[in-house]
């Protein structure tokens, strides 16, 4: 059983006043998941995504596959 705590990080592009998501990528190696939370509600729900699916999602965002906001 692992007991490590997530180290939450905001994206480097979160200059909009801090209203964004935070991820705990440090757990990907040991748990195989990437937890995600709302930075405005850090005690709210924390869904976790398979690390490979999250990596694919980020690559899609970087490639512009989801259009402009």
C-alpha positions in Angstrom: 0.0 0.0 0.0 1.3 3.4 -0.9 1.1 6.4 1.5 2.5 9.2 -0.6 0.5 12.4 -0.8 -0.2 14.2 -4.0 1.9 17.2 -4.9 -0.6 19.5 -6.6 0.6 21.7 -9.4 -1.2 24.3 -11.6 -0.5 24.6 -15.3 2.1 27.1 -16.3 -0.5 29.0 -18.4 -2.9 29.6 -15.4 -2.5 33.4 -15.3 -6.2 34.0 -15.2 -6.4 34.6 -11.5 -5.9 31.0 -10.5 -9.2 29.6 -11.6 -8.1 26.3 -13.2 -7.4 22.7 -12.5 -4.5 21.2 -10.6 -2.9 17.9 -11.3 -0.8 15.5 -9.1 1.4 14.0 -11.8 3.8 12.7 -9.2 1.4 9.7 -8.5 1.5 8.5 -12.2 4.6 6.3 -11.6 3.4 4.6 -8.4 -0.3 4.5 -8.9 -0.6 4.7 -12.7 -3.2 7.5 -12.4 -3.2 11.3 -12.5 -5.6 12.9 -10.0 -7.2 16.2 -11.0 -9.0 18.8 -8.9 -10.5 22.3 -9.2 -8.2 24.9 -7.8 -11.1 26.9 -6.5 -12.4 23.9 -4.5 -9.4 21.9 -3.3 -11.5 19.9 -0.9 -14.0 18.9 -3.6 -14.1 15.7 -5.7 -10.8 14.5 -7.1 -11.3 12.3 -10.2 -8.3 10.2 -11.3 -7.5 9.3 -14.9 -5.2 6.5 -16.2 -1.8 8.1 -16.8 -1.6 7.0 -20.4 -5.1 8.5 -21.1 -4.1 11.7 -19.5 -0.8 11.9 -21.5 -2.8 11.4 -24.7 -5.3 14.1 -23.7 -2.4 16.6 -23.0 -0.8 15.8 -26.3 -4.2 16.5 -28.0 -4.5 19.8 -26.3 -1.0 20.8 -27.3 -1.7 19.8 -30.9 -4.9 21.9 -31.0 -7.2 19.0 -31.5 -9.9 20.5 -29.3 -10.2 23.9 -30.9 -9.9 27.3 -29.3 -11.5 28.2 -26.0 
